[in-house]
Amino acid sequence: MNNIAILPGIAKEEIIALRFWDKKENLILLGEVGLYKSHLELLCLYGLPARYAYRSFTAASLANILLERNNKNVCSKAFL
């Protein structure tokens, strides 16, 4: 897990404390197969109080959803 990089301006502590969730910001885990993205996702999921809604997408499934919504001309609608 030494290959994890965080964008400049974002503190690792912010992610560890799940503060992005309270700010209603997204967390995107991007990388090749085998970089423990799913493990990190589960750690975030188990750290969230039960009152929070949670959705997970693979890049392929998100692309398919966006393409489908674009074809239906509803891309601007929020994911529900």
VENRAHU-V837918 format. One line per field, one symbol per residue. ss: DSSP state (H for helix, E for strand, L for the rest). burial: + if it has 24 or more other C-alpha atoms within 12 Angstrom, else -. A space follows every 50 residues. Layout:
BEGIN
ss=???
burial=???
END
This chain:
BEGIN
ss=LLLLLLLLLLLHHHHHLLHHHHLLLLLLLLLLLLLLHHHHHHHHHHHLLL LLLLLLLLHHHHHHHHHHHHHLLLLLLLLL
burial=--------------+--+--------+-+-----------+--+------ ------------------------------
END
